[in-house]
Amino acid sequence: MKKNDLNQTKGLSIKELSDKAKLIKKEIAEAMFDKNMNKLKDLKVISKKRKDLAQVLTVMKQKELLEQLELRVKSQDSSKEPVTSQKTAVKSSSKKSTADEQKGEKTSS
């Protein structure tokens, strides 16, 4: 797949990428059949098609993960809570209590 073709592939939707992957799988199967029947002259066609399939599947997976991430971010924005301030308050109070405990141990010894 040339660089221009890869850029066009990145612009496709997940459904279109799925259809393209099915088409490439079919082409690979046909090429394998032709190879076994000694009709295929260029044996590199199969490896090129497999590489194209891998690229399409990679782009498809990236788009799926991106959609999941966007949904997660949107859900976090809608239920926005000041979690960070609560965590820091707990951390600082625990540090103070351990410091007080250490002082108490030194004076009682």
C-alpha positions in Angstrom: 0.0 0.0 0.0 1.4 3.3 -1.0 1.6 6.3 1.3 -1.3 8.0 -0.5 -3.4 4.8 -0.2 -2.6 4.6 3.5 -3.7 8.2 4.1 -7.0 7.4 2.3 -7.4 4.3 4.4 -7.0 6.4 7.6 -9.9 8.6 6.4 -12.4 5.7 6.1 -14.9 4.8 8.7 -14.7 1.6 10.8 -17.4 0.0 8.7 -15.6 0.8 5.5 -12.4 -0.5 6.9 -14.1 -3.7 7.9 -15.4 -4.1 4.4 -11.9 -3.4 3.0 -10.4 -6.0 5.3 -12.9 -8.7 4.1 -12.1 -7.8 0.5 -8.3 -8.1 1.1 -8.8 -11.5 2.9 -10.7 -12.7 -0.1 -7.9 -11.6 -2.4 -5.4 -13.4 -0.3 -7.4 -16.6 -0.4 -7.7 -16.3 -4.2 -3.9 -15.7 -4.5 -3.2 -18.7 -2.3 -5.4 -20.8 -4.5 -3.7 -19.6 -7.6 -0.3 -20.2 -6.1 -1.3 -23.8 -5.2 -2.6 -24.3 -8.8 0.7 -22.9 -10.2 -1.1 -20.0 -11.8 0.5 -17.2 -9.8 3.5 -15.7 -11.4 4.5 -13.1 -8.7 4.7 -14.9 -5.4 5.2 -11.6 -3.5 1.6 -10.6 -4.1 0.5 -12.7 -1.1 2.9 -11.0 1.3 2.0 -7.6 -0.1 -1.7 -8.3 0.5 -1.0 -9.6 4.0 0.9 -6.4 4.7 -2.1 -4.3 3.4 -4.4 -6.3 5.6 -2.3 -5.7 8.6 -2.3 -1.9 7.9 -6.1 -1.8 7.5 -6.6 -3.8 10.7 -4.2 -1.5 12.6 -6.0 1.6 11.4 -9.4 0.0 12.3 -8.2 -0.9 15.9 -6.8 2.7 16.3 -10.1 4.2 15.4 -12.0 1.8 17.8 -9.7 2.7 20.7 -10.0 6.4 19.9 -13.8 6.2 20.0 -13.6 4.4 23.4 -11.3 7.0 24.8 -13.5 9.8 23.6 -16.5 8.2 25.2 -14.6 7.8 28.5 -13.5 11.4 28.4 -17.0 12.6 27.8 -18.4 10.5 30.6 -15.7 11.9 33.0 -16.5 15.4 32.0 -20.2 15.0 32.7 -19.6 13.5 36.1 -16.8 15.9 37.1 -15.9 15.8 40.8 -13.1 17.6 42.7 -11.4 14.2 43.3 -7.9 15.7 43.3 -8.5 18.0 46.1 -9.9 15.2 48.3 -6.9 13.0 47.6 -4.4 15.7 48.5 -6.3 16.5 51.7 -6.1 12.8 52.7 -2.4 12.6 51.9 -1.6 15.8 53.9 -3.6 14.7 56.9 -1.9 11.3 56.9 1.5 12.9 56.8 0.7 15.1 59.7 -0.6 12.2 61.8 2.5 10.1 61.2 4.7 13.1 62.1 2.7 13.6 65.3 3.0 9.8 66.1 6.8 10.0 65.6 7.1 13.0 67.9 5.0 11.2 70.5 7.3 8.2 70.4 10.4 10.3 70.8 9.0 12.1 73.9 7.7 8.9 75.6 11.1 7.2 75.2 
